[in-house]
Amino acid sequence: MRPLKVYSVTPKLPDKLTPLWDLAYNFWFSWKHEISELFERIDYQLWRKCRQNPVKFLNLLSQEVIEDLAEDVFFLDRLNQTRESLEKYRTSTKTVFEFEGVKGEPVIAYFSAEYGISLSLPIYSGGLGVLAGDHLKSASDLNLPLVAIGLCYQKGYFRQYLTGDGWQQERYPVNDFEEMPLSLVRNEQGEPVSVEVELLDRTVRINIWKAVIGRISLYLLDTNLNENMPQDREITAQLYGGDWEMRLKQEIVLGVGGIRAMHALNLNPRVIHMNEGHSAFAGLERISIFMREHSMSFEAAMELVASSSVFTTHTPVPAGNDRFAPELMQKYFDSYAREIGLAFKVFMALGREDPRDDQELFCMTVLALRLSRFNNGVSQLHGKVARNMWKKVWPQYPVDDVPIAAITNGIHIPTWIAPDMAYLFDRYLGSDWREDPDCQRVWKQSQAIPDAELWRTRERLRERLVDFVRTRLKEQTLARGGRRYELQLADEVLDPGALTIGFARRFATYKRANLILTDVKRILEIMNNKKQPVQFIFAGKAHPKDVEGKKLIQEIVQFCRNEDCRHHFVFLEDYDMEIGGFMLQGCDVWLNNPRRPLEACGTSGMKAVANGVLNFSVLDGWWDEAYTPDNRYGWSIGEGEEYQDQEYQNLTESHYLYNVLEKDVIPTFYNRSTGNLPMEWIRKMKDGLRDLAPMFSSHRMVEDYSRTAYLPAYQNFVKLEKNGFEQAKNLASWRMDLMTKWSDVKIRNVRASTEDSLHSGEELVVTAEVFINGLSPQDILVEIYSGGVDMHGDFANRKTVQMEQADSTGDGWMAFQGRVVPDTTGRFGYTVRILPHHPLLLDPHCLGLIHWA
């Protein structure tokens, strides 16, 4: 029997306590410690039981506790002060970036398949989602006009538990959106606002939930509605669950449904940011809307969309880029392609590295690259890897010219900083470290923190971590039906005073979680040193279908149970933001040993730095930028080598790891002054806070996106939309004319002022003749491409200098001249190239057209 009608029953708080609801429904509590502490101090055990979900927490409070709070003068005073601080934050108009002509409406729409905002919103799996959450928080702090789109998963990502032999199992608890800091979006009549997408012969209806992240609105799409077919209700069931067809349906809902949701909400952002390729269909839907509503051709709409889109690729691992079979794409997109006026073969070419290969799978990353003029990797090294990885999309360019830039990730420091460290920073850095966390001047003041005070804070955090680990191990043991001696053992693991090394991340094979176990005898000797003990805490999940990743977890867990190391080596089940927070704040060293260059960025190490934790990592991702050979902020594993033989690499780098651990890390930690302070260790902590904390802040990251992508994309959109999108139509027409004439553009008679030797600092004058085939001289960019040359005759580095038109030689040929000065000695070379040029074409490389001398 089912009820005729269902109600949401919530406690009725006295008027004096209603500000609690305002605090509960804004995720500002996830980085404003005063708010979470307010809830925590009401009932600490209940707060933990509710997984830091303030809405569920308030719903479970007893009437007796509510009545006591309503009469607690001190609590009410603190509540009102906190509520006022939220209101002040929310209504502030201070901003770093001005988008001219925009008032009170979002300019940028940020799309992501997952968001790691808080433990109480479990719609994330790992680094990509946490990065997206930090992006929104910094956008909020910077008062950026941004709105976000995602999916509202009923089960989110899986929860992990282990069998007796250490094998990972998954469970999928259902999220009750009514008991989360979410609100269903309704219209003026009180009805849910919904949109629809077409899947095969069915129409799928989507409801919209809203999460408030400080000043930012995050809209989450939900297909679990009674009016949808059972298989369609499952589309938003699990993050990264199901087969490839389910993944395709999720990405249709995210991209196509996300754009339609913004229209239903009367939002009209001019710029979209696709965080990874999952949301690339958003670009197609924008094209469809501009074609339908403004009578634009596909080419004109595509130019408009690409010129106002930003795409961030996050993975250098081929398997991390979604690819769909042609048959599956035809099943879902045959009619969609016809609606936007494309033959299906032409449509498929948008997602293929080689548009002529009819057998190639459709790649979401390639689609996003083609539909954006602002593409980037997430660290300098990853940008280089991404350019090489996707060079086939622009086959005529040298790898260095592939239009994929790099904006290194950052972390939202107020979210990840330990409260103890935050209070320390408040005293010695002032409040500016919260409001301006990427300011070098502010972090220079970290040098003024007394050594003893900083070290005592770090020791308290390690002790708190050890206590947390013991509690979690006991909970895991009880859940498994463990015996009494196992509970006693859980109470005895780890030493609050020992050097503590943490490793927590996704258990993909390339991250090599078991590298530390390459030589078991040696690591046991290191851990069991009576004078200088070392202990390890591991945590992480493997994808449910990743058998090799699960084997790594099992190997680690079984090693933990070894009699010789069970007190010094632990694995925590069910890795999430809470466990990550405790480990990042309480460990002394953060270990990271991926197979270079497969770690795109690795933001966990940045979170460690902000808490005074030293890094010990392979030179990959962000650490390749941050590390210095004098070990100022931590240590490296290897020197940035890349190997073909993986077994040899594992053996070599494991020995490197053991040697650095024994000869550098451990002695530095235990070398104490008369005040029992590790002075060299503390100096490294302070140097990391001073130099790295501001550099790897998500405020800096969002400011980089705003300066290099959001503002130019917005300005380009404004130019293109004027007079009924006249400029967009003209740009498309120019491009079509260029494409028809480009193949016959030619270069001849390239000459230099000297053909022999050249002295350093001496000017080289280069001339060339160009046949422009009926194009205007303003349609092309003629450049000298020069630089040092390696032993193979290839450019080792390069710079470009624009050549100026000299005169016309007749018959359509034009002379160009330029000057270049070598800035180093050695082998030097030059050539000449031609690129397309248009005032509204922000990057001449994006069209993939080029001629070389």
C-alpha atoms as one frame of an Amber mdcrd trajectory, in Angstrom:
protein
   0.000   0.000   0.000   1.376   3.440  -0.961   0.268   6.777   0.561  -2.094
   9.002  -1.378   0.097  12.024  -0.704   3.552  12.527   0.810   4.580  15.510
   2.954   7.982  16.753   4.104   7.786  17.147   7.870  10.319  19.570   9.337
  10.731  20.813  12.891   9.163  24.154  13.701  11.940  26.263  15.178  11.082
  29.212  17.450  11.498  32.554  15.715  14.706  33.168  17.636  16.267  30.075
  16.025  15.053  30.487  12.420  18.449  31.956  11.347  19.697  28.361  11.679
  17.842  27.517   8.461  19.631  30.330   6.582  22.972  28.983   7.750  22.003
  25.392   6.927  20.931  26.086   3.355  24.074  27.912   2.294  27.217  25.842
   1.781  29.240  28.749   3.156  29.304  26.553   6.256  31.748  24.257   4.411
  34.494  26.891   4.556  33.310  29.220   7.325  34.478  27.329  10.408  32.365
  29.419  12.775  29.153  28.052  11.219  30.093  24.374  11.309  31.330  24.827
  14.889  27.989  26.394  15.810  26.191  23.187  14.757  28.899  20.941  16.137
  28.667  22.430  19.628  24.933  21.797  19.814  25.473  18.019  19.591  28.856
  16.753  18.375  27.826  13.091  18.056  24.677  13.923  16.099  26.682  16.235
  13.813  29.053  13.362  13.019  26.189  10.914  12.583  24.582  13.291  10.046
  27.881  13.514   8.121  28.019  17.274   8.700  24.645  17.799   6.999  23.061
  20.776   8.820  19.570  20.244   7.354  19.376  16.645   8.491  20.971  17.697
  11.783  18.251  20.257  12.487  15.539  17.779  11.492  16.845  15.290  14.060
  17.245  17.690  16.976  14.960  16.860  19.892  12.329  19.366  20.952  13.998
  19.536  24.343  17.315  20.636  22.841  15.525  23.174  20.618  13.761  24.701
  23.619  17.029  24.909  25.574  18.768  26.639  22.665  15.944  29.165  22.370
  16.654  30.236  25.962  20.456  30.187  25.698  21.433  33.872  25.547  25.055
  33.177  24.636  24.086  30.792  21.831  21.503  33.227  20.433  24.041  36.035
  20.454  26.541  33.923  18.568  23.842  32.707  16.155  22.800  36.259  15.277
  26.393  37.375  14.779  27.014  34.452  12.438  23.789  35.121  10.538  24.795
  38.780  10.126  28.209  37.781   8.776  26.478  35.564   6.181  24.192  38.412
   5.148  27.131  40.794   4.879  29.032  38.268   2.756  26.039  37.556   0.543
  25.193  41.206  -0.193  28.720  42.496  -0.765  29.228  43.951  -4.269  33.022
  44.086  -4.088  34.538  42.273  -7.073  37.882  41.898  -8.817  36.554  41.681
 -12.386  33.987  43.911 -14.032  31.949  42.561 -16.933  30.789  45.729 -18.641
  27.062  45.964 -19.246  26.164  43.187 -16.788  24.276  43.830 -13.561  23.085
  41.102 -11.232  22.994  38.275 -13.779  25.435  35.432 -14.419  27.880  35.789
 -17.290  29.597  32.393 -17.026  27.925  28.975 -16.848  30.229  26.343 -15.351
  29.435  22.716 -16.278  30.819  19.705 -14.429  29.698  16.094 -13.955  30.669
  16.180 -10.270  31.125  18.706  -7.467  32.984  18.184  -4.204  31.464  20.919
  -2.068  30.946  19.220   1.261  30.607  15.833   2.899  26.853  16.519   3.065
  26.520  16.692  -0.752  28.009  13.364  -1.909  27.981  13.956  -5.680  31.751
  13.708  -6.206  34.250  10.903  -6.661  37.624  12.594  -6.380  39.932  15.304
  -7.632  37.821  16.542 -10.554  34.804  17.145  -8.337  36.780  18.693  -5.486
  38.459  21.022  -7.981  35.024  22.028  -9.310  33.836  22.700  -5.754  36.881
  24.838  -4.999  36.323  26.710  -8.279  32.800  27.655  -7.189  33.944  28.702
  -3.717  36.638  31.012  -5.077  34.194  32.365  -7.681  31.906  33.145  -4.750
  34.641  34.847  -2.717  35.670  36.884  -5.787  32.014  37.748  -6.499  32.293
  36.447 -10.038  29.010  36.437 -12.044  28.980  32.656 -12.424  26.299  29.962
 -12.274  26.977  26.222 -12.192  25.260  23.146 -13.671  25.581  19.508 -12.622
  23.620  16.318 -11.984  21.764  15.420  -8.779  22.696  11.795  -8.192  20.335
   9.743  -6.046  23.184   7.470  -4.982  26.195   9.603  -5.822  29.502   7.778
  -5.906  29.759   4.473  -4.069  30.584   4.028  -0.390  33.439   1.598   0.217
  33.787  -1.297   2.626  36.233  -4.200   2.698  35.743  -7.936   3.074  37.749
  -9.958   5.557  40.503 -10.533   2.991  40.709  -6.849   2.039  38.683  -6.901
  -1.184  36.774  -3.695  -1.943  32.992  -3.891  -1.974  30.569  -1.112  -2.889
  27.295   0.046  -1.428  25.050   2.811  -2.717  23.019   4.541   0.008  20.232
   6.675  -1.442  20.413  10.435  -0.998  17.276  12.052   0.364  17.320  15.460
  -1.308  14.636  16.711   1.084  17.091  16.258   3.964  20.056  17.905   2.237
  20.977  21.585   1.802  19.059  21.610  -1.491  15.799  23.220  -2.567  13.608
  22.170  -5.474  13.271  25.039  -7.959   9.623  26.067  -8.346   7.786  28.620
 -10.448   5.462  31.358  -9.174   2.582  28.866  -8.990   4.628  26.577  -6.760
   5.081  23.920  -9.432   8.541  22.409 -10.018  10.423  24.022 -12.896  11.303
  21.273 -15.356  12.855  20.810 -18.801  12.851  17.955 -21.271  15.335  16.123
 -23.461  14.566  13.583 -26.159  16.171  10.152 -25.880  15.299   7.849 -28.796
  11.497   7.860 -29.041  10.997   9.090 -25.489  10.859  12.461 -23.803  12.660
  12.563 -20.466  11.574  15.134 -17.938  14.141  16.774 -15.633  13.585  18.598
 -12.357  16.074  21.152 -11.032  17.490  21.350  -7.512  19.373  24.379  -6.268
  22.378  24.454  -3.947  23.677  27.814  -2.748  27.483  28.015  -2.553  28.090
  31.348  -0.838  27.072  33.787  -3.581  26.986  31.140  -6.343  23.946  29.108
  -7.443  24.566  25.480  -8.394  21.674  23.869 -10.306  21.510  20.074 -10.244
  19.426  18.067 -12.728  17.281  15.142 -11.584  15.516  12.557 -13.805  14.177
  10.410 -10.937  10.557  11.452 -11.553   7.416   9.303 -11.539   6.451  10.402
 -15.056   9.723   9.062 -16.527  10.262   5.472 -17.615  12.125   3.317 -15.046
  15.285   3.214 -17.186  15.230   7.012 -17.506  14.781   7.541 -13.788  18.126
   5.756 -13.411  20.030   8.304 -15.547  20.893  10.418 -12.512  21.198   7.454
 -10.152  24.971   6.990  -9.935  28.050   9.031 -10.671  30.106   7.132 -13.274
  27.788   4.142 -12.977  26.290   1.921 -15.665  27.520   1.095 -19.162  28.579
   3.372 -22.040  24.994   3.923 -23.111  24.112   5.137 -19.626  27.149   7.434
 -19.670  26.008   8.895 -22.992  22.503   9.538 -21.617  23.979  11.229 -18.538
  26.072  13.505 -20.717  23.070  14.388 -22.888  21.142  15.355 -19.740  24.106
  17.354 -18.406  24.952  19.202 -21.633  21.674  19.528 -23.549  19.484  19.486
 -20.431  21.811  21.931 -18.664  21.487  24.564 -21.393  17.700  24.118 -21.458
  17.558  24.398 -17.674  19.264  27.794 -17.793  16.713  29.009 -20.333  13.878
  27.711 -18.152  15.373  29.669 -15.250  15.581  32.824 -17.409  19.368  32.800
 -17.191  21.352  33.904 -20.208  25.080  33.469 -19.585  27.249  34.529 -22.511
  30.152  32.207 -21.685  30.213  28.508 -20.846  33.059  26.653 -19.164  33.129
  22.898 -19.775  35.045  21.270 -16.932  36.203  18.079 -18.697  34.517  16.657
 -21.801  31.434  15.237 -20.044  29.458  18.414 -20.770  30.555  19.019 -24.381
  26.995  18.534 -25.705  26.237  21.915 -24.108  28.104  23.494 -27.011  25.917
  21.671 -29.535  22.732  22.750 -27.775  23.871  26.377 -27.758  24.469  26.111
 -31.513  20.992  24.651 -31.982  19.382  27.480 -29.996  21.198  30.257 -31.885
  20.245  28.644 -35.196  16.609  28.296 -34.188  16.077  31.611 -32.399  18.267
  33.911 -34.488  18.095  32.336 -37.964  21.832  31.681 -38.006  23.647  29.144
 -40.152  25.427  26.281 -38.419  28.786  27.875 -39.287  27.819  31.261 -37.803
  26.357  29.701 -34.658  29.426  27.512 -34.224  31.752  30.519 -34.479  29.690
  32.357 -31.888  29.622  29.383 -29.516  33.292  28.478 -29.919  34.353  32.091
 -29.453  32.545  32.226 -26.108  33.378  28.771 -24.716  36.118  27.592 -22.361
  37.219  23.970 -22.075  39.458  22.406 -19.438  40.851  18.923 -20.017  41.901
  17.119 -16.836  43.304  13.753 -17.807  46.421  12.665 -19.669  45.224   9.049
 -19.473  43.484   7.993 -22.733  40.925   5.872 -20.863  39.808   8.963 -18.956
  38.397  10.566 -22.124  34.900   9.353 -22.992  34.548   7.783 -26.450  31.327
   6.404 -27.926  30.810   3.919 -30.751  29.414   5.333 -34.037  26.373   3.023
 -33.802  25.532   4.335 -30.340  25.946   7.941 -31.468  23.703   7.367 -34.493
  21.083   5.800 -32.269  20.854   8.964 -30.128  21.972  11.783 -32.446  20.815
  10.975 -35.981  17.740  13.226 -35.735  19.603  15.850 -33.671  22.202  16.164
 -36.444  19.453  16.720 -39.010  17.864  19.391 -36.820  21.066  21.448 -36.916
  21.467  20.879 -40.646  24.373  18.407 -40.614  24.797  15.114 -42.399  25.497
  12.484 -39.761  29.009  11.890 -41.122  29.782  15.606 -40.753  28.306  15.549
 -37.250  30.544  12.618 -36.268  33.592  14.444 -37.641  33.152  17.031 -34.866
  34.213  14.376 -32.332  36.943  12.611 -34.309  40.648  13.326 -34.290  40.705
  12.288 -37.953  37.411  13.532 -39.470  37.850  11.200 -42.474  38.059   7.990
 -40.426  34.515   6.571 -40.346  35.562   3.848 -37.894  36.921   6.183 -35.227
  34.938   6.512 -32.016  33.275   9.805 -31.122  35.374  11.524 -28.447  33.844
  14.068 -26.070  37.211  15.739 -25.503  37.661  16.289 -29.247  34.137  17.727
 -29.497  34.885  20.136 -26.639  38.201  21.169 -28.232  36.443  21.918 -31.525
  33.674  23.896 -29.829  35.960  26.118 -27.764  38.549  28.780 -28.525  39.917
  28.682 -24.958  41.383  25.253 -24.187  43.683  24.437 -21.283  45.339  21.730
 -19.258  45.580  21.950 -15.477  49.333  22.326 -14.928  52.208  23.502 -17.080
  53.430  19.936 -17.609  49.892  18.723 -18.329  49.464  21.493 -20.916  52.524
  20.134 -22.711  51.223  16.552 -22.444  47.756  17.606 -23.660  49.203  19.382
 -26.709  51.019  16.202 -27.665  48.008  14.023 -26.825  45.599  15.968 -29.042
  47.958  17.080 -31.819  46.013  15.043 -34.393  43.141  17.518 -34.065  45.522
  20.119 -35.545  47.766  17.888 -37.716  49.580  20.679 -39.559  50.941  22.358
 -36.429  54.099  21.646 -34.460  53.146  20.322 -31.036  54.127  23.579 -29.314
  51.580  25.467 -31.445  48.595  23.222 -30.673  46.069  25.657 -29.128  45.877
  24.128 -25.652  47.249  26.415 -22.951  47.760  25.688 -19.260  46.163  27.133
 -16.132  47.511  25.342 -13.084  44.863  24.241 -10.611  44.607  25.683  -7.137
  42.831  24.893  -3.878  40.327  26.851  -1.810  42.497  27.426   1.237  39.730
  28.383   3.733  37.994  25.041   3.011  41.034  22.834   3.508  42.873  24.610
   6.282  42.718  23.086   9.757  40.899  25.326  12.287  44.034  25.313  14.463
  46.120  26.617  11.554  43.414  29.128  10.671  43.515  30.633  14.156  47.317
  30.804  13.925  47.090  32.616  10.579  44.468  35.006  11.971  46.920  36.075
  14.658  50.023  36.478  12.528  48.748  37.068   8.976  45.568  38.968   9.790
  42.225  38.248   8.119  43.675  39.050   4.676  44.741  35.425   4.188  41.044
  34.504   3.928  39.956  37.412   1.756  43.040  37.554  -0.460  44.617  34.078
  -0.242  46.695  34.480  -3.425  48.478  37.608  -2.163  52.223  37.040  -1.821
  52.554  39.972   0.585  50.135  38.399   3.075  51.864  35.020   3.128  55.308
  36.552   3.638  54.124  37.224   7.183  54.084  33.476   7.862  57.797  33.867
   8.586  56.790  35.801  11.723  54.962  32.826  13.272  57.066  31.654  16.249
  58.700  28.309  15.484  57.531  26.742  18.730  53.933  27.842  18.206  53.837
  26.530  14.632  55.335  23.201  15.661  52.998  22.733  18.632  50.056  23.352
  16.292  51.366  20.716  13.899  51.779  18.255  16.792  48.178  18.841  17.922
  46.962  18.138  14.400  48.946  14.887  14.253  47.497  13.829  17.604  43.999
  14.652  16.391  44.601  12.586  13.253  45.783   9.587  15.283  42.680   9.824
  17.480  40.464  10.061  14.371  42.157   7.021  12.786  41.683   4.924  15.910
  38.003   5.869  16.104  37.439   5.043  12.428  39.260   1.730  12.702  37.083
   0.734  15.656  33.942   1.677  13.708  35.135  -0.362  10.720  35.984  -3.325
  12.950  32.558  -3.258  14.607  30.816  -2.999  11.222  32.722  -6.083  10.096
  31.811  -8.001  13.243  35.387  -7.887  14.530  36.562  -9.503  17.727  37.500
  -7.833  20.996  41.268  -8.104  20.424  40.822  -6.355  17.067  39.053  -3.458
  18.804  41.879  -3.283  21.318  44.403  -3.267  18.482  42.572  -0.385  16.810
  43.024   1.588  20.033  46.768   1.036  19.917  47.684   1.807  16.295  50.003
   4.697  15.463  52.204   6.840  17.668  51.092  10.478  18.104  54.760  11.561
  18.145  56.092   9.582  15.169  56.813  10.850  11.659  53.496  10.298   9.851
  53.300   9.880   6.070  49.955  10.017   4.259  48.819   8.631   0.926  45.180
   9.148  -0.079  43.783   9.177  -3.607  42.009   7.159  -6.248  43.539   3.684
  -6.551  44.226   3.746 -10.290  47.190   1.594 -11.275  49.252   4.504 -12.645
  49.194   6.141  -9.188  51.220   3.144  -7.891  49.889   3.008  -4.346  52.007
  -0.091  -3.679  55.345   1.434  -4.748  56.328   1.747  -1.079  56.000  -2.064
  -0.784  58.483  -2.899  -3.559  61.046  -3.963  -0.936  59.017  -5.180   2.070
  62.070  -5.971   4.198  63.451  -2.483   3.780  60.213  -0.647   4.540  59.708
  -2.786   7.657  63.169  -1.815   8.873  62.343   1.862   8.287  59.049   1.655
  10.179  60.362  -0.337  13.121  63.347   1.872  13.890  62.998   2.390  17.666
  64.804   5.760  17.713  63.246   7.270  14.580  59.922   5.477  13.900  57.887
   6.112  10.760  54.186   5.352  10.222  51.912   5.375   7.177  48.216   6.084
   6.700  46.631   5.044   3.397  43.133   5.636   2.051  41.434   5.547  -1.331
  38.910   3.900  -3.607  39.219   1.936  -6.839  36.560   2.274  -9.527  34.028
  -0.562  -9.104  35.110  -2.055 -12.445  38.852  -1.604 -11.886  39.981  -5.061
 -10.775  43.669  -4.124 -10.820  42.966  -1.110  -8.602  41.101  -3.360  -6.161
  44.099  -5.691  -6.092  46.280  -2.769  -5.028  43.937  -2.039  -2.112  43.946
  -5.692  -1.114  47.756  -5.786  -1.200  47.954  -2.696   1.028  45.324  -3.999
   3.478  46.947  -7.413   3.811  50.294  -5.752   4.425  48.661  -3.649   7.191
  47.686  -6.860   8.972  51.264  -8.105   9.071  52.337  -8.623  12.695  55.473
  -6.528  12.127  53.699  -3.413  10.917  50.070  -3.394  12.065  50.841  -0.627
  14.572  52.622   1.541  11.994  50.684   1.074   8.753  46.896   1.515   8.434
  44.319   1.691   5.667  41.141   3.714   6.221  37.994   2.549   4.449  35.524
   4.757   2.601  37.813   7.638   1.600  35.894  10.931   1.403  36.365  14.648
   2.055  36.335  14.123   5.833  39.107  11.522   5.820  41.025  13.585   3.275
  40.742  16.647   5.481  42.027  14.913   8.620  44.949  13.338   6.740  45.956
  16.480   4.852  45.917  18.454   8.086  47.514  15.888  10.400  50.237  14.121
   8.401  53.827  15.376   8.343  54.583  14.257   4.791  52.281  13.866   1.793
  53.376  11.008  -0.472  52.552  10.958  -4.188  54.214   8.588  -6.638  52.317
   8.415  -9.955  53.943   7.292 -13.168  55.053  10.566 -14.799  53.467  12.267
 -16.766  50.076  10.689 -15.967  49.170  12.924 -12.998  47.545  15.975 -14.585
  47.890  18.123 -11.462  47.414  16.491  -8.052  45.802  19.170  -5.890  45.994
  17.148  -2.656  49.649  18.148  -2.319  48.628  21.823  -2.470  46.174  21.265
   0.400  48.987  19.672   2.376  51.264  22.698   1.855  48.614  25.102   3.182
  48.568  23.065   6.412  52.338  23.058   6.805  52.749  19.489   5.481  55.817
  18.738   3.341  55.530  16.985  -0.020  57.428  13.904  -1.159  56.444  13.323
  -4.757  57.343  12.338  -8.279  58.010  15.432 -10.420  54.612  15.350 -12.063
  51.646  17.732 -12.265  51.889  20.750  -9.957  54.953  19.444  -8.082  56.971
  19.718 -11.295  56.378  23.490 -11.018  56.702  23.854  -7.256  59.749  21.698
  -6.484  63.201  23.236  -6.208  66.460  21.213  -6.287  67.428  22.495  -2.824
  64.398  20.642  -1.351  63.047  23.918  -0.016  59.430  22.718   0.248  59.871
  18.951   0.259  61.474  16.174  -1.722  61.259  14.570  -5.143  61.136  10.918
  -6.168  63.464  10.790  -9.159  64.471  13.730 -11.300  61.634  13.866 -13.804
  62.659  10.873 -15.901  60.117   9.108 -18.113  60.597   5.384 -18.704  59.364
   2.922 -21.295  59.972  -0.134 -19.065  57.437   0.149 -16.228  58.955  -2.601
 -14.093  62.367  -0.976 -14.285  60.795   2.395 -13.466  59.049   0.966 -10.393
  62.249  -0.642  -9.158  64.393   2.446  -9.747  61.963   4.927  -8.210  61.179
   2.740  -5.209  64.895   2.632  -4.332  65.061   6.388  -4.825  62.068   6.710
  -2.468  63.704   4.561   0.248  67.041   6.384  -0.038  65.532   9.865   0.259
  63.332   8.695   3.121  66.286   7.267   5.057  68.898   9.919   4.293  66.851
  13.133   4.110  63.233  12.987   5.286  63.600  11.013   8.520  66.813  12.717
   9.742  65.364  16.174   9.044  62.248  15.358  11.074  64.117  13.916  14.065
  67.031  16.368  14.137  65.885  18.465  17.118  67.285  21.595  18.752  67.553
  22.120  22.494  63.880  23.092  22.565  63.031  19.771  20.882  62.172  21.646
  17.670  63.107  20.347  14.182  64.387  23.727  12.974  65.178  22.694   9.379
  61.752  21.046   9.065  60.000  24.156  10.376  61.933  26.322   7.913  60.650
  24.180   5.043  57.090  24.477   6.367  57.354  28.266   6.542  58.916  28.526
   3.083  56.061  26.451   1.665  53.466  28.672   3.322  55.218  31.826   2.105
  55.867  30.803  -1.503  53.479  28.007  -2.473  50.231  28.750  -0.592  49.435
  31.923  -2.581  50.718  30.497  -5.868  48.489  27.416  -5.736  45.324  29.065
  -4.438  42.075  28.591  -6.356  41.623  32.372  -6.131  44.710  32.739  -8.326
  43.342  29.990 -10.588  39.911  31.616 -10.999  41.552  34.993 -11.574  43.680
  33.374 -14.312  40.545  31.936 -15.942  38.814  35.321 -15.685  41.721  37.257
 -17.145  42.729  34.881 -19.944  39.411  33.216 -20.826  36.187  34.539 -19.254
  36.686  38.236 -19.997  37.995  37.762 -23.583  35.223  35.227 -24.304  32.572
  37.592 -22.938  33.948  40.563 -24.870  34.034  38.464 -28.026  30.411  37.397
 -27.533  29.314  41.017 -27.065  31.011  42.007 -30.324  29.544  39.073 -32.238
  25.955  39.513 -31.025  25.580  43.188 -32.030  23.043  44.112 -34.712  21.353
  40.732 -34.782  24.613  38.759 -34.614  25.839  40.489 -37.753  29.515  40.059
 -36.845  29.066  36.357 -36.103  27.493  35.859 -39.523  30.269  37.902 -41.156
  32.927  35.861 -39.334  31.350  32.610 -40.552  31.149  33.959 -44.103  34.785
  35.048 -43.939  35.800  31.610 -42.704  33.928  29.816 -45.518  35.579  32.075
 -48.117  38.956  31.490 -46.504  38.495  27.701 -46.525  37.745  27.641 -50.255
  40.800  29.735 -51.161  43.305  28.550 -48.568  44.660  25.503 -50.398  46.067
  27.696 -53.188  47.852  30.166 -50.917  51.630  29.772 -51.490  55.036  30.985
 -50.273  58.128  31.448 -52.479  61.504  33.195 -52.601  62.222  33.125 -48.869
  65.528  34.905 -48.372  67.626  36.179 -45.467  70.089  39.058 -45.193  72.899
  36.562 -44.638  73.172  32.946 -45.700  76.366  32.157 -43.787  77.273  32.679
 -40.138  75.374  34.909 -37.761  76.668  36.584 -34.599  74.738  36.707 -31.339
  72.630  39.865 -31.166  72.899  40.438 -34.913  69.686  41.195 -36.772  68.519
  38.823 -39.492  66.249  40.363 -42.148  63.913  37.835 -43.802  61.835  38.457
 -46.939  59.271  36.241 -48.657  56.673  36.400 -51.413  53.143  35.174 -50.760
  50.377  34.322 -53.216  47.149  35.252 -51.416  44.736  33.838 -54.036  42.210
  36.665 -53.933  42.260  37.087 -50.149  42.896  40.463 -48.555  46.336  41.048
 -46.983  44.412  41.598 -43.739  43.125  38.001 -43.928  46.537  36.463 -43.334
  49.301  36.592 -40.775  52.800  36.006 -42.189  55.378  35.126 -39.523  59.038
  34.295 -39.124  59.224  31.120 -37.035  62.696  30.876 -35.481  64.678  29.441
 -32.591  67.374  27.049 -31.445  67.776  23.793 -33.361  68.625  20.417 -31.803
  70.956  17.738 -33.151  68.124  16.249 -35.241  67.481  19.553 -37.013  64.187
  20.199 -35.171  63.297  23.376 -33.326  64.189  22.976 -29.652  62.434  26.248
 -28.816  60.748  28.830 -30.938  59.467  32.355 -31.129  57.434  34.055 -33.831
  57.774  37.535 -35.343  55.115  39.049 -37.585  56.269  40.088 -41.060  54.989
  43.310 -42.571  53.678  43.748 -46.105  56.352  45.350 -48.321  54.822  45.684
 -51.795  52.977  43.825 -54.540  54.961  41.928 -57.158  51.980  41.443 -59.490
  49.857  38.411 -60.441  48.500  38.153 -56.893  51.916  37.803 -55.242  52.841
  40.110 -52.330  56.196  40.711 -50.663  56.609  40.547 -46.859  59.567  41.430
 -44.674  60.501  40.911 -41.033  63.423  40.977 -38.631  64.554  38.486 -36.017
  67.472  38.571 -33.558  68.851  35.301 -32.111  69.036  35.623 -28.334  71.493
  32.736 -27.762  74.483  31.219 -29.469  74.530  27.752 -31.032  72.520  26.203
 -33.818  69.780  28.554 -34.972  67.158  28.202 -37.681  64.158  29.956 -39.159
  61.286  29.354 -41.540  58.216  31.296 -42.662  54.569  30.407 -42.164  51.120
  31.833 -42.943  48.114  31.728 -40.600  44.574  33.068 -41.050  43.824  36.420
 -39.412  40.618  38.170 -38.416  40.011  40.775 -35.675  37.442  38.480 -34.017
  39.541  35.325 -34.346  41.237  35.314 -30.957  43.630  32.461 -31.747  44.746
  32.010 -35.390  45.658  28.375 -34.636  42.102  27.331 -33.814  41.004  26.904
 -37.461  43.773  24.375 -38.122  44.898  26.215 -41.275  48.579  26.895 -41.938
  51.119  27.093 -44.768  54.836  26.556 -44.269  57.634  27.756 -46.527
